[in-house]
Amino acid sequence: MQIGKLCIEVESSSKIAFISEPLCIGCGICVKKCPFEAITIINLAKDLGCDVSHRYGPNSFKLHRLPIPRPGQVLGLVGTNGTGKSTALKILAAKLKPNLGRYASPPEWREIVSSFRGSELQNYFTKVIEESLKVVIKPQYVDLVPKQVKGNVGSILRGRGEGEVVEGLIDELELRHLLLREVSELSGGELQRFCIAAACNQKANVIMFDEPSSYLDVRQRIQAANIIRRALQNDNYIVVVEHDLSVLDYLSDFICCLWGKPGAYGVVTTPFSVREGINHFLDGFIPTENLRFRDEALNFKLAVDQDLLEDVQRLHYYEYPEMLKKLGTFSLKVEAGNFSDSEIIVMLGQNGTGKSTFIRMLAGLLTPDNSESLPSFAVSYKPQTISAKFQGTVKELFFAKIRDAYNHPQFQTDVVRPLCLDQVPPNPKP
């Protein structure tokens, strides 16, 4: 309580407590006392207070500023997960009306446009409210597309665009052999290519791609990047959210970085050239604002010559026999091989060549067609496609699967905290 006013209010009619941000002095007592670790207090710079573009509710995530798209250029967005990239896309696509931080009494479009007076966003939002912009979004979670779109690949693509353009996209994205296949039967990489084709196939003033390279191999990423670049015209806007910095460099004409506290707030920087934007993100420092948003720079370690490394004693040596597996029209032949502990082996190959099938056979999830049996391995397997099947909270899942490891201090230090698993909201997963 401060000067007779409550800083924290708990009402019986509300499921959550309300914290008055103007009264909060950032002492951190409530953070330590909360038994659910549900409170995070972050001190923000005062000059950010007037730049709030959107806030979802009291004591919830807020986005400061917005990316500035330009006609005839590709805008790239890069930033940590949970800092507002997808929120910014929804606002630019007019799927989400920015409330300028006033969630209790949202402003009208006229006031919103006026708040961006003098910037390129004023003209952009003017076109939005005049409904002169057609916006197409390639979604981030392509695995949810089969729940929203029904039909086969060919009928959907050919029903949305011109003949020559459609056929060109089908060939370049290698979708022709999938034309008669139902969308629900597509793999992750096939769904990604299908969504990119569907987005580029439409006549739109604004095309947005949310993580277009996920599920794609290197060759397919380059093909997708070329197609996205060709969709650019002098009078349309293209915005791309991408974590692969090489693809972002290849695609973009300029870049906006997003920084902040995941799930708490996000800040959009002014546009930079591609080289400057990527370097600023890696350095964790914005020189134009004299602001460091990360304690350490992200550095890529160079490979070390194996001859210079000290010999590592191998305690365990594993062998697997020659294996054959046929799945439909696809057949995989694996030559006999071996591996040992204290080493990391990388399998490199384009999508659809059997990498996941090979791994699943080693893990014991698939049985080889040939009679020779596999040796017994103790395997921990992280699948390519992730689907939430556990009915319960994230912590309950950890306790059910790895209780001892999860409670071990070393596991907390090496895994839980670096991956921010302790900050995952305790909501039940579907």
N, C-alpha and C positions, 0 to 999 in steps of 0.2 A: 504494500500500500504506500502511496506517495501523495502528500498534501491532501489527504482525505479522499483520494480516488483509488480505485482498485486497479492494480496492474494486471492481475490475473483473475478472471471471472469464470466461475463454474456454475452453470445453471442446470437444474434438473431436467429441463425440457430439451437440452442440447446434448449431443453425444460427445462433443469435444469441448475443451476449455478455450477461452478467448484470451489472448495476450495483447494488451495495449502497447503497440510499438512506440508511440510517442513517450509513454511513461517508463518503458523498459530502459534500465541503465546498463544492461549487459553484464550483470554480476555473475550469471551462470549458475545460481543456486537451483533454479527450477530444472535446469538441464541435468544436474547431478541427482536431484530428488525424484525425477520422473521415473517410475519403475519400468516403464515400457521403452525408455530411450527414444521417445517420440518428439522431443523438443531439440531444435538446433537454433542457436543464436549467433548471428553473424553481424559484425559491424561493417556498414557500408560507407563509402565516401559520400559526403554531403551533396556533392554536385551531381550524384546519380538520382537523387530524389525527384528532380524535375523531368527526368527522361524516361519515366515508366511508360511503356507501350501497352502492357497488358498484365493483369493480375487475376488469378482464378478465384480468389476469395481471401478472407481474413487469415493472416499468418500462413499464407500458401505461396506457391511459386510465383515469381514476377519476372517479367522480361523488360529489360531496359534497351531502348532504341530498337531500330529495325534495319535489316539489310536494305540496300538501295539498288534495285535492279535498273539496268539501262537498256534501251532498245538496241538490238543489233549486237549485243555482247552477252557472253555467258558469265553469270555470277556464281562463284563457288563459295560454299559455306563450309567451314571446318571448325570443329570444337568438340569438347568432351561430351559424352552422352549425358543427357539430362540438363543441358544448359539452354535449351529453347530453340533448337534448330527446326524441329518439326512444328513447334508453335508458331515460329516466324513464317514458315511456309503456309500454314493455315490462314494466317492473317493476310499475307500477300495474295492468297487465292480467294479471299473474301469468304472463306469457310468459317472463319472466326472473326467476329467484330472486335477490334481493339477497344478496351474500355479505359485506357490511359491511367490504369490503376484504380479507377473508381468503380469497383465491382458492385457497390450498393446502389449507385445511380449512374448507370452507363451513359456516356454521352451519345448524341446523335452524330450521324455521318458528317454533317456540316461542321460541327465543332472538331471532329477528328481530323478532317482535312485542314482546317484552320490551324491546328496544332503543329502541322508539318509545313507551315507556310515558309517559303523561301528555299525549300529543298526539293529534290527530284521526286520525293514521295508525294508531294502535293499534287503534281500532275498525274501520278500513277493512281492515287486513290480517287481523284476526280473522274478518271476513266472508269474506275471500278464502280462508283455509285451511279454513273451514267449507263452502266451495263454495256459498255462498248468493248469490254475485254472478255474473251472466252478463255477460261483457264482449264488446263488439263494437268492432273497430278499423277505421277507414277508413284504408287504408295511404297512405304518403307517395308511393310510386312507383306511380302508377296505370298506367303503361305496362307494368308487369310483370303486371298482372291477367289479360290474355288468356292468359298461360302457365299460369295456375293455375285459371282458370274457363272451362269450355266450355259452349256453348249459346247460345241467342238471348236478348236482353234481356228480352222479355216472360215467357218461361217461368221464368227465374231469379228475377225480381222477384215474380211472382205465386205462385211456389212457396215464398216465405219469409215471407209476411205476410197480413194480413186484406184483404179485397177493397176496401172503401172507402178504407182508408189507402193501399193500393198505387195505386189509380187516382188519388187525389189527388196523390200524389208524382209519378206519371207526367206528369200535366198541368202541375203547377207547375214541374217541372224540364224540361219540353218534351222528353219521351222517347217520346211516343206514336208518332211517325213512325219510331222506331227499334226498335219492339217485335219485329219479325221479323228484325232484323239480328243477325248473330253478334257476340259480344263482341270477337272478334279483328278485326272490321272497323271498330270505333269509333275516332274521332279522340281526341286528348288531352282536349279539353273534354267530349266525349260520355262518355268513360270516367270523368272526374271526376264528372259529374252522375249517372252510373249508380252509382258507388260510394257517393255521398252518399245516394242513394235506397235502396240496399241496406242501408246502416247504419241509417238512420232507420226502415226497414221492419220491423226486428226488435224483439221485446220483450226489452229488455236493461236491466240495472241500471246498467251503466257503458257509455257510448258515447264513443269517442275519435276525434277527427278530426285527422289529421296533414296539415297544409297543405291545407285544403279549397278554397282560392281559386285555386290554380295552374291554369293553362290556361283560366280563366273570364274573361269580360269583365266590365265594371263592373255591368251589369244582372244578369247571372247570379250574380255574387258576392252581391249584395243578396238575390236570391231564395234562394240557398243559405243565407245567414245567417239569414233568416227561418225557413226550414225547420228548421235546427238549433236555433234558439230554441224553436220549437214542440215539439220532441222532449223538451224539459226538463219534468220532473215533480217533485213535491215530494220523492219518495223515490229519485230516480235521480241519477247523477253524469254530467256532461259535461265532458270535457277537450279543449281545442282548441290545437293548435300552429299558429301563424300568423305570417308575416312581414309581411303587409299590415297596417299599424298602424290604418288606417281600419276594416278589417273586424274586427280584434281589438277595437277600441273599441266597435264596433256589437254584437259578439257577447257579450263577457265581462261577468261580474259582478265578478270580481276577477282579479288577474294576478300570476304569479310570473315574475321575470326570471331568466335564466340567463347567467352570465358565466364567463370562464375563458380558457384557451389552447386553441384548436381542436385536437382530436386528442390533447391531453395531459391536461387536467382540466376539469371543469365544476362550478360551484357554483350551487345553487338558492337564491334569496332567499325570505324569508318573504312571505306574500301581501300585496299592496297593493291599494288601490282602483284602478279602471281608469285614472283620470287620473294618479294618483301613479305607478303602474307604468310607463306609457308615458313619462312625463316623466323618471323615473329612468333608464330605458333610453336615452333620447335624450341625457340629460346625461352618462351614463357614470359616475354617482355614486350610491351607496346611502347615504343619510343615516342610516338606522337603524344601520348598521354603520360609518359614517364611513370609507367605502372607495371609492376611485376605481378603476374597472376599465378605463377607457379614457382616453387622454391628452387627447382632444379631444371636445367635445360634437358631436352630429350636428345640424346646422342646415340648415333648408330655405331656400334662396335665393329671394327674391321675383323674379318676372319683371320685367324692365326694359323700359320703354317703348322701342319700336324707334326712335322719333323722336330719342331722346336718345343713341343709339349712334352712334359714328363710322362713316362710310362705309367699307366694306371693299371693296377692289379685287377684282373677280371675274376670275380668270385663265382659267377654263374655263366653258363654257356648254353644257349638254347638252339635246337635245330628243328626245322619243320620239313616234311617230305614234299614231294611234287604233288600238286593239287589241281583238280579239274572241277569246274563248276559251270553249269549251264542254267541260265535264267531266261526263259522264253527263247528269243532269237539270239540272245547274247551268250557268248561262251568265254570263259576265262581259264587260261592255263598258267599255273604258277610253278616255276622251277624250284627245286629244293634249295633251301638256304639256311642261314643261321644268323643269330644276333646274340649280343651279350649285354650284361649290365653296364652301367656307367657310360652309356653312349646314347646319342639321339640320332635316329635314322629318319630321314625325310623322304617321302614318296612323292615324286614329281611326275605329273602327267595331266593331260587335258581331261575334262569331264567326260564321263561315260566309258572310261577304259578299265574300270574294275578295281579302283583303289579301295573304295568302301567295302566292296565284296571281299577282297583279300583280307582287310582288317577284321571284318566280321567273322570270317572263317578262323582266323587266329584267336579271336575272342571266344570262339565256341558258339556263336549265335547262328552260324550257318554250317551245315555239314557238307564236306566235299563229296562229289559224285563218285570219285574213285574209292576203292575199298580201304586203302591204307589209312589207319586212324592217326589223328593228331595227338601229340604229347599233351599232357595236362598242364595248362598255364594258369597262374593266378593273374587275371586280367582286369584292369579298370578301364572301361570303355566310355569315351565321350562321343556320342553320335553326331553325325553331320546335321541332321534335321532335328530340331528340339521341339518337343510338344509337351505341354504341361498336363500330366495325367494324375498327379497326386492331389488328393482332396485335403487341403490343409494349408497351414502357413509355411513360409520358407524355413523358419527355424524348426518347425515340427518335422519337415522333410529331412533336414540335416540330422536331427536327433534319431530319426528312424533308420537312416542309412549309415551314418558315420558318427555316432554319439561320442565315442572315445576320442577320435581324432579331432572332432569339432571342439571339445572341451580342453584339448591339450594346448598349453601356452605357446609351444613352438608352431603349431598349426595356425593359431590365431595370428601370430606375428608374421609368418611366411605366406599365408594364404588369405585368411579372412580379411585382415586390415588392408593389404595391398589391393585386393579386389573389391573393397568397400562392401563386403557382404553384411557387415554389421549395420549398414545404412539402408538395406533393402526394407521397404515398408512391410509390416507384418500382415498384409492383407491375404486372405485365402486365395490360392491360385486355382483357376478353373481346370 
